[in-house]
Amino acid sequence: MRRAWIPGRDVRAERHPGHAGLAKAPHDGARPTALVLGGGIAGIAAAVGLAERGVGVTLVEREAQLGGRVRAWPVEQADGSTTTMSRGFHAFFRQYYNLRALLRRVDPALEGLTPVYDYPLVLAGGHRDSFAKVPKTPPLNMAAFVAQSPSFKASDLANIDKVKVWELLDVDFPRTFSDHDGESAAEFLDRLGFPDAARHLALEVFARSFFASPDEFSAGELVGMFHSYFLGSSEGLLFDVPVDDYDTVFWAPLARYLERLGVEVRTGESVEALDLTSGDGQVRVTTDAGGLTADTVVLATDLRTTRRLVEATESTTDDAEWRSRLLETTNAPRFAVWRLWLDRRVDADRPPFLGTSGYGPMDNITVLERFEAGARRWSDDHDASVVEVHAYALQPEDGDDEQVRATLRAELARVYPETADAQVVADEWLVEDDCPLVGTSPWLRRPEVGTPDPRLVLAGDGIRCDYPVALMERAATTGLLAANTLLGRWGLAGHDLWTVPTSTRQPRLLGARTLLERVGS
């Protein structure tokens, strides 16, 4: 018997079927239309989901390229050669089912991704952890990791709260998100009695990848990430990366795919205002290039822009409570990405990606020629390396840009001493603060895809959804959920979504725990 198709290796991956409806909208005067504001992953996913059902779509993006916070763009070196810059390294985890389904529209075999065979993490003055030899299937993965990791010692394990630690396994999403309202990631690990040496694994891998301080990051989201990447999925914690810059591999091909579907892709155009008060029921958008009109709008801009547009927008179905919830959202602290073209190579055994903890504000180091074709060409031509350092969730005590740069340069040399005397041939320095903060406020107060006005839907990684997804995968998922919401309004078929299991994989373990607790009481 032929096994049913699944999006990865995990046979327990959950399918969330799209609603039934017509496969295509009629191409006549009754054809529905939508404006998609924002050409990041969420906006691309929404535009694809709508256009594939025959909806007339216009996609508006402020930057010259699609991709949002995962875009890449050309930069010219002093010698006249052209290289690329981006917002930094992004891991395409195998659990990112909806994002990978989006990418398959232009790359069915995902040949544009290449695996990173280890995800090492180094702690300053201490040890190094690796996930390369950890089994993929829970709970074997956790048992094997604890047994081999220098982050966990027998004496440390004795201090873990044997009751509270079950909260990592006893999950049921979306309820689990609300169970931890008001609790930060740091407070959660304190409550569990997590070993100090192991905290960097949880906080550096998960919390800071959200560009957030562990004291501000939601414990519910942390539990969700433990579940998605480790305790609830057998896809493993290793990941893939694009074989070249993001635009070359995925976003430019997806722009061409959208255009073949009839989408008008308008890049380099900024949205200035949104009008939902028209008497004819149409949505009107003002950009710096003119006016646009449609039946509906997907607001998939960065969260600061979303707040600005909504705050200045009136609607025929205005809801003060919903507006208040949206305007309560905040941005994460600023982060820095520094790409360095050096005058020599780093050592040959340096991994493509290294997570760091305890090295000041530096969170990771990437050696781009290990996987990116454009960087490899430059590296081969100059017999030198292209290195990138990231600093997430910068704090006031980290200082101004000049101080942060000096610190990062020194910390890079601590980790890779061969860079200490290296000259910087060229560099690109980027500091932004446009990522959403997934904070400790009640989960149900975060804005969701639907809004009180049926013509308006939201999408993005700062938008709430019921599934244990995050970052790029939440962007793709909410984009498709936004499309499905509008498609349902027009009687058009929705798109299937896939996630890791939304509840525990270990019901027998939880049942045994309950029985033991009863016997012992």
C-alpha positions as CSV (number, residue, x, y, z in Angstrom):
1,M,0.0,0.0,0.0
2,R,1.4,3.4,-1.0
3,R,2.1,5.7,1.9
4,A,0.3,9.0,2.0
5,W,2.4,12.0,1.0
6,I,4.0,14.0,3.9
7,P,6.1,17.2,3.6
8,G,9.1,15.8,5.4
9,R,10.4,12.7,7.2
10,D,8.0,13.0,10.2
11,V,5.1,10.7,9.7
12,R,3.2,12.5,12.5
13,A,3.3,15.9,10.7
14,E,-0.3,17.3,10.8
15,R,-2.2,18.4,7.8
16,H,-4.7,21.2,8.2
17,P,-6.9,21.0,5.1
18,G,-8.0,24.1,3.3
19,H,-11.8,24.7,3.1
20,A,-13.6,23.4,0.0
21,G,-14.6,25.7,-2.8
22,L,-14.1,26.5,-6.5
23,A,-10.6,25.9,-7.9
24,K,-10.6,29.2,-9.8
25,A,-12.3,32.5,-9.8
26,P,-14.1,33.5,-13.0
27,H,-12.1,35.8,-15.2
28,D,-14.9,38.3,-15.9
29,G,-16.3,41.4,-14.3
30,A,-17.0,39.4,-11.1
31,R,-13.3,38.5,-10.6
32,P,-12.3,39.4,-7.0
33,T,-9.3,41.6,-6.4
34,A,-6.8,42.0,-3.6
35,L,-4.0,44.4,-2.7
36,V,-1.1,42.7,-0.9
37,L,1.0,45.3,1.0
38,G,4.4,44.0,1.8
39,G,6.6,41.7,-0.3
40,G,8.2,39.7,2.5
41,I,7.6,36.0,3.0
42,A,4.1,36.7,4.4
43,G,3.1,38.9,1.4
44,I,4.6,36.5,-1.2
45,A,2.7,33.6,0.4
46,A,-0.6,35.5,0.5
47,A,-0.1,36.7,-3.1
48,V,0.7,33.2,-4.3
49,G,-2.3,31.7,-2.4
50,L,-4.7,34.2,-3.9
51,A,-3.4,34.3,-7.5
52,E,-3.3,30.5,-7.8
53,R,-7.1,30.7,-7.3
54,G,-7.6,33.3,-10.0
55,V,-7.8,36.4,-7.8
56,G,-6.6,39.6,-9.3
57,V,-3.6,40.6,-7.1
58,T,-1.4,43.7,-6.9
59,L,1.7,43.2,-4.7
60,V,3.3,46.4,-3.3
61,E,6.8,46.3,-1.8
62,R,8.9,49.3,-0.5
63,E,12.3,47.8,-1.4
64,A,13.7,47.1,-4.8
65,Q,13.6,43.3,-4.2
66,L,11.1,41.0,-2.6
67,G,11.9,39.0,0.5
68,G,11.4,41.5,3.3
69,R,13.7,40.8,6.2
70,V,15.1,37.9,4.2
71,R,15.9,39.9,1.0
72,A,19.3,40.3,-0.6
73,W,20.6,43.1,-2.7
74,P,23.6,44.0,-4.8
75,V,26.5,46.1,-3.4
76,E,29.5,47.4,-5.4
77,Q,33.0,46.9,-4.1
78,A,35.8,49.5,-4.3
79,D,37.3,47.6,-7.3
80,G,34.0,47.9,-9.2
81,S,33.0,44.3,-8.7
82,T,29.4,43.5,-7.5
83,T,28.7,41.3,-4.5
84,T,25.6,41.0,-2.4
85,M,24.4,41.9,1.1
86,S,21.4,40.7,3.1
87,R,19.8,41.0,6.5
88,G,21.9,38.1,7.7
89,F,22.0,34.3,7.9
90,H,18.7,32.5,8.1
91,A,18.2,28.8,8.8
92,F,15.6,27.0,6.6
93,F,14.6,24.2,9.1
94,R,13.0,21.0,7.8
95,Q,10.0,21.8,10.0
96,Y,9.2,24.8,7.9
97,Y,6.7,22.9,5.8
98,N,4.7,25.9,4.6
99,L,7.7,28.0,3.7
100,R,9.2,25.0,1.8
101,A,5.9,24.4,0.0
102,L,6.1,28.1,-1.1
103,L,9.6,27.7,-2.4
104,R,8.7,24.5,-4.2
105,R,6.5,26.6,-6.6
106,V,9.8,27.6,-8.3
107,D,12.1,24.8,-7.1
108,P,10.1,21.6,-6.8
109,A,13.1,19.5,-5.6
110,L,14.4,22.3,-3.4
111,E,17.8,22.1,-5.1
112,G,18.4,25.7,-4.1
113,L,18.9,24.5,-0.5
114,T,21.9,22.7,0.8
115,P,22.2,21.1,4.2
116,V,24.3,22.4,7.1
117,Y,25.6,19.2,8.7
118,D,26.2,20.6,12.2
119,Y,25.0,23.4,14.3
120,P,27.8,23.9,16.8
121,L,27.4,26.3,19.8
122,V,30.4,27.5,21.7
123,L,30.3,29.0,25.2
124,A,32.9,31.5,26.2
125,G,35.5,30.0,28.5
126,G,33.7,26.7,28.4
127,H,32.6,23.9,26.1
128,R,31.1,23.3,22.7
129,D,27.8,21.6,21.9
130,S,26.9,19.9,18.7
131,F,23.7,18.5,17.2
132,A,25.4,16.5,14.4
133,K,25.1,13.1,16.1
134,V,21.9,13.6,17.9
135,P,19.0,11.3,16.7
136,K,16.1,13.1,15.1
137,T,13.2,11.3,16.7
138,P,11.9,12.3,20.2
139,P,12.4,11.4,23.0
140,L,15.6,9.7,21.8
141,N,17.0,13.0,20.6
142,M,16.7,14.6,24.1
143,A,18.0,11.6,25.9
144,A,21.0,11.3,23.6
145,F,21.7,15.0,23.7
146,V,21.7,15.2,27.5
147,A,23.9,12.1,27.7
148,Q,26.6,13.5,25.3
149,S,26.4,17.2,26.0
150,P,28.9,18.9,28.3
151,S,26.1,21.3,29.2
152,F,24.3,18.7,31.3
153,K,26.1,17.1,34.3
154,A,24.6,14.5,36.6
155,S,24.7,17.0,39.5
156,D,22.9,19.6,37.4
157,L,20.2,17.1,36.4
158,A,19.5,16.4,40.1
159,N,18.5,20.1,40.5
160,I,15.9,20.2,37.7
161,D,12.3,20.3,39.0
162,K,11.0,16.8,38.2
163,V,7.4,18.0,38.1
164,K,7.7,21.3,36.3
165,V,10.0,19.9,33.6
166,W,7.1,17.9,32.2
167,E,5.6,21.2,31.0
168,L,8.0,20.8,28.0
169,L,6.2,17.6,27.0
170,D,2.7,18.3,28.2
171,V,1.7,20.6,25.3
172,D,-1.4,21.3,23.4
173,F,-1.3,24.2,21.0
174,P,-2.7,26.9,21.0
175,R,-3.6,26.4,24.7
176,T,0.1,26.1,25.7
177,F,0.8,29.6,24.5
178,S,-1.8,31.0,27.0
179,D,-0.6,28.8,29.8
180,H,2.5,30.9,30.0
181,D,1.0,34.3,29.8
182,G,3.1,36.8,31.8
183,E,6.1,34.6,32.0
184,S,9.4,35.2,30.3
185,A,11.7,32.6,28.9
186,A,14.3,33.3,31.6
187,E,11.7,33.0,34.3
188,F,10.5,29.7,32.9
189,L,14.0,28.2,32.9
190,D,14.6,29.5,36.4
191,R,11.4,27.8,37.6
192,L,12.5,24.5,36.0
193,G,15.9,24.7,37.7
194,F,17.6,24.5,34.3
195,P,21.4,24.1,34.6
196,D,23.3,27.3,34.1
197,A,25.5,25.8,31.4
198,A,22.5,24.5,29.5
199,R,20.7,27.8,29.6
200,H,22.7,29.1,26.6
201,L,21.3,26.3,24.5
202,A,17.7,27.4,25.2
203,L,18.2,31.1,25.3
204,E,20.8,31.6,22.6
205,V,19.3,29.1,20.1
206,F,15.6,30.1,20.6
207,A,15.1,33.4,22.5
208,R,17.8,35.5,20.8
209,S,16.9,34.1,17.4
210,F,13.7,36.1,17.9
211,F,15.9,39.2,18.4
212,A,14.7,39.4,21.9
213,S,16.3,39.4,25.4
214,P,15.4,36.2,27.4
215,D,13.9,38.5,30.0
216,E,11.4,39.9,27.5
217,F,10.8,36.8,25.3
218,S,7.6,34.7,25.9
219,A,8.0,31.5,27.8
220,G,5.0,30.1,25.7
221,E,7.0,30.7,22.6
222,L,10.1,29.1,24.1
223,V,8.1,26.0,24.9
224,G,6.6,26.1,21.4
225,M,10.1,26.2,19.9
226,F,11.3,23.3,22.1
227,H,8.3,21.4,20.8
228,S,8.7,22.3,17.1
229,Y,12.4,21.8,16.8
230,F,13.2,19.1,19.3
231,L,10.5,17.4,21.5
232,G,7.6,17.4,19.1
233,S,9.2,16.8,15.7
234,S,11.4,14.1,14.1
235,E,12.8,16.5,11.5
236,G,15.8,17.3,13.7
237,L,17.5,20.5,14.7
238,L,19.8,20.7,11.7
239,F,18.8,22.9,8.7
240,D,19.4,23.9,5.2
241,V,20.6,27.2,3.7
242,P,20.3,28.6,0.2
243,V,23.1,27.8,-2.3
244,D,23.4,31.5,-3.3
245,D,21.9,34.8,-2.2
246,Y,18.2,34.8,-1.3
247,D,17.1,36.9,-4.3
248,T,18.9,34.8,-6.9
249,V,17.7,31.5,-5.5
250,F,14.1,32.2,-4.4
251,W,12.7,35.7,-4.4
252,A,13.4,36.8,-8.0
253,P,12.1,33.4,-9.3
254,L,9.0,33.8,-7.1
255,A,8.4,37.3,-8.5
256,R,8.5,35.9,-12.0
257,Y,6.1,33.1,-10.9
258,L,3.7,35.7,-9.6
259,E,3.8,37.7,-12.8
260,R,3.1,34.5,-14.8
261,L,0.0,34.2,-12.6
262,G,-1.1,37.7,-13.6
263,V,0.1,39.5,-10.4
264,E,1.2,43.1,-10.8
265,V,4.4,43.2,-8.7
266,R,5.3,46.8,-7.8
267,T,8.6,47.1,-6.1
268,G,10.3,50.3,-4.9
269,E,6.9,51.7,-3.9
270,S,6.0,52.8,-0.3
271,V,2.5,52.6,1.1
272,E,1.4,55.9,2.7
273,A,-2.2,55.4,3.6
274,L,-5.1,52.9,3.8
275,D,-8.7,53.9,3.4
276,L,-11.5,51.5,4.4
277,T,-14.3,54.1,4.5
278,S,-15.3,54.2,0.9
279,G,-19.1,54.0,0.3
280,D,-18.7,51.6,-2.6
281,G,-17.1,49.0,-0.3
282,Q,-13.7,49.2,-2.1
283,V,-10.4,49.4,-0.3
284,R,-8.2,52.4,-1.3
285,V,-4.5,52.5,-0.8
286,T,-2.2,55.6,-1.4
287,T,1.4,55.0,-2.3
288,D,4.2,57.3,-3.2
289,A,3.4,56.5,-6.8
290,G,-0.4,57.0,-6.8
291,G,-3.6,55.3,-5.8
292,L,-4.7,51.7,-5.9
293,T,-8.2,50.2,-5.4
294,A,-9.4,46.6,-4.8
295,D,-12.0,44.5,-3.0
296,T,-9.7,43.5,-0.2
297,V,-6.3,44.1,1.3
298,V,-3.7,41.9,3.0
299,L,-1.6,44.0,5.3
300,A,1.8,42.1,5.4
301,T,4.1,45.0,6.1
302,D,6.5,45.1,9.0
303,L,4.7,45.5,12.3
304,R,5.7,49.2,12.8
305,T,4.3,50.1,9.4
306,T,1.2,48.0,10.1
307,R,0.6,50.0,13.3
308,R,1.1,53.3,11.6
309,L,-1.4,52.4,8.8
310,V,-4.0,51.1,11.2
311,E,-3.7,54.0,13.6
312,A,-4.4,56.4,10.8
313,T,-7.1,54.3,9.2
314,E,-10.8,54.5,9.8
315,S,-13.1,51.7,8.9
316,T,-16.9,51.3,8.4
317,T,-16.6,48.4,10.9
318,D,-14.2,49.9,13.4
319,D,-13.5,48.0,16.6
320,A,-11.7,50.0,19.3
321,E,-10.6,46.8,21.3
322,W,-9.0,45.2,18.2
323,R,-7.3,48.4,17.3
324,S,-6.0,48.7,20.8
325,R,-4.6,45.2,20.7
326,L,-2.8,45.9,17.5
327,L,-1.3,49.2,18.7
328,E,0.0,47.4,21.9
329,T,2.4,45.4,19.8
330,T,6.0,46.4,20.1
331,N,9.3,45.9,18.3
332,A,12.3,43.9,19.5
333,P,15.5,45.7,20.3
334,R,17.9,46.7,17.5
335,F,20.2,44.1,16.0
336,A,23.3,44.3,13.9
337,V,24.6,42.4,10.9
338,W,28.2,43.0,9.8
339,R,29.6,41.4,6.7
340,L,33.3,41.5,6.3
341,W,35.3,40.8,3.1
342,L,38.8,39.9,4.5
343,D,42.2,39.8,3.0
344,R,42.8,36.1,3.9
345,R,40.9,32.9,4.6
346,V,39.7,31.7,7.9
347,D,40.9,28.2,9.0
348,A,39.7,25.4,6.8
349,D,37.9,23.7,9.7
350,R,35.7,26.6,10.5
351,P,32.0,25.6,10.2
352,P,29.6,27.4,8.0
353,F,27.7,28.6,11.0
354,L,28.7,28.9,14.7
355,G,26.4,30.0,17.5
356,T,28.2,31.8,20.3
357,S,27.3,32.6,23.9
358,G,29.2,34.8,26.3
359,Y,31.1,36.8,23.7
360,G,29.6,40.2,24.4
361,P,26.8,41.0,22.1
362,M,28.0,38.6,19.4
363,D,25.5,35.7,18.8
364,N,26.9,33.9,15.8
365,I,29.5,33.8,13.0
366,T,28.9,32.8,9.4
367,V,31.5,31.9,6.8
368,L,29.6,32.6,3.7
369,E,31.8,30.9,1.1
370,R,31.1,27.6,2.7
371,F,27.6,27.5,1.1
372,E,26.8,30.7,-0.9
373,A,28.0,30.7,-4.5
374,G,28.5,34.4,-4.9
375,A,30.7,34.5,-1.8
376,R,32.6,31.5,-2.9
377,R,33.4,33.1,-6.2
378,W,34.8,36.2,-4.4
379,S,36.7,34.0,-2.0
380,D,38.3,31.9,-4.8
381,D,39.2,35.1,-6.7
382,H,40.8,36.7,-3.7
383,D,42.0,33.7,-1.7
384,A,40.1,35.2,1.2
385,S,36.9,34.8,3.3
386,V,33.6,36.5,3.6
387,V,32.6,36.4,7.2
388,E,29.5,37.7,8.9
389,V,28.8,38.4,12.5
390,H,25.4,38.9,14.1
391,A,24.4,40.7,17.3
392,Y,20.8,40.2,18.2
393,A,18.8,42.2,20.8
394,L,21.4,44.9,21.4
395,Q,21.0,46.7,24.7
396,P,21.9,50.3,25.7
397,E,24.9,49.0,27.6
398,D,26.3,47.6,24.4
399,G,27.0,51.2,23.3
400,D,26.6,53.0,20.0
401,D,27.3,51.6,16.6
402,E,31.1,52.3,16.8
403,Q,31.3,50.6,20.1
404,V,29.4,47.6,18.9
405,R,31.6,47.3,15.9
406,A,34.7,47.4,18.0
407,T,33.4,44.8,20.4
408,L,32.3,42.5,17.5
409,R,35.7,42.7,15.9
410,A,37.4,41.8,19.1
411,E,35.1,38.9,19.9
412,L,35.4,37.5,16.3
413,A,39.2,37.4,16.9
414,R,38.6,35.6,20.3
415,V,36.7,32.9,18.6
416,Y,38.6,32.8,15.3
417,P,42.1,34.0,16.2
418,E,43.3,33.9,12.6
419,T,41.1,37.0,11.9
420,A,42.9,39.2,14.5
421,D,45.5,40.4,12.0
422,A,43.2,40.2,8.9
423,Q,42.6,43.4,7.0
424,V,39.0,44.3,6.0
425,V,38.9,44.7,2.2
426,A,35.3,45.8,2.3
427,D,32.4,45.7,4.7
428,E,28.7,46.2,5.0
429,W,27.2,47.3,8.3
430,L,23.4,47.1,9.0
431,V,21.5,48.0,12.2
432,E,17.7,47.6,12.3
433,D,14.9,47.4,14.8
434,D,12.0,46.3,12.8
435,C,11.5,42.7,14.1
436,P,8.4,42.0,16.2
437,L,8.8,41.4,19.9
438,V,7.1,38.2,21.0
439,G,6.8,39.3,24.6
440,T,5.1,38.1,27.7
441,S,1.7,39.8,27.2
442,P,-1.3,37.6,27.0
443,W,-1.2,35.5,23.9
444,L,-4.9,36.2,23.1
445,R,-4.2,39.9,23.0
446,R,-1.8,39.5,20.1
447,P,-3.4,40.4,16.7
448,E,-4.6,37.5,14.6
449,V,-5.0,37.2,10.8
450,G,-8.7,38.1,10.8
451,T,-9.9,41.6,11.6
452,P,-13.3,43.2,12.4
453,D,-13.4,44.4,8.8
454,P,-13.8,41.4,6.4
455,R,-12.0,43.3,3.7
456,L,-8.8,43.5,5.7
457,V,-6.5,40.6,6.9
458,L,-3.1,40.6,8.5
459,A,0.0,38.5,7.9
460,G,3.5,38.3,9.2
461,D,5.7,36.7,11.8
462,G,4.3,39.2,14.4
463,I,0.8,38.0,13.8
464,R,-0.8,35.3,16.0
465,C,-1.8,31.9,14.7
466,D,-2.8,28.7,16.5
467,Y,0.1,26.6,15.4
468,P,3.6,26.0,16.9
469,V,5.4,27.9,14.1
470,A,7.7,30.9,14.3
471,L,9.9,33.3,12.3
472,M,10.0,32.6,8.6
473,E,7.5,29.7,9.0
474,R,5.0,31.9,10.8
475,A,5.3,34.5,8.1
476,A,4.6,31.9,5.4
477,T,1.8,30.3,7.4
478,T,0.0,33.5,8.3
479,G,0.3,34.6,4.6
480,L,-1.5,31.5,3.5
481,L,-4.0,31.8,6.3
482,A,-4.7,35.4,5.2
483,A,-5.2,34.1,1.6
484,N,-7.5,31.3,2.8
485,T,-9.6,33.8,4.8
486,L,-10.3,35.9,1.7
487,L,-10.7,32.9,-0.5
488,G,-13.4,31.6,1.8
489,R,-15.3,34.9,1.4
490,W,-15.5,34.3,-2.3
491,G,-16.3,30.6,-2.3
492,L,-12.8,29.7,-3.5
493,A,-10.9,26.7,-2.3
494,G,-8.4,27.2,0.5
495,H,-4.8,25.8,0.6
496,D,-3.7,23.0,2.9
497,L,-1.3,23.8,5.7
498,W,1.1,21.5,7.4
499,T,2.7,21.7,10.9
500,V,4.5,19.6,13.4
501,P,2.1,17.8,15.8
502,T,0.2,20.3,17.7
503,S,0.1,18.2,20.9
504,T,2.5,15.9,22.8
505,R,4.2,13.0,21.0
506,Q,4.5,11.2,24.4
507,P,1.0,10.6,25.7
508,R,2.2,7.3,27.3
509,L,5.0,9.0,29.2
510,L,2.5,11.7,30.4
511,G,0.1,8.9,31.4
512,A,2.7,7.1,33.3
513,R,3.7,10.3,35.1
514,T,0.1,10.9,36.1
515,L,-0.2,7.3,37.4
516,L,3.0,7.5,39.4
517,E,1.9,10.8,40.9
518,R,-1.4,9.2,42.0
519,V,0.4,6.2,43.5
520,G,2.8,8.4,45.3
521,S,0.1,10.8,46.7
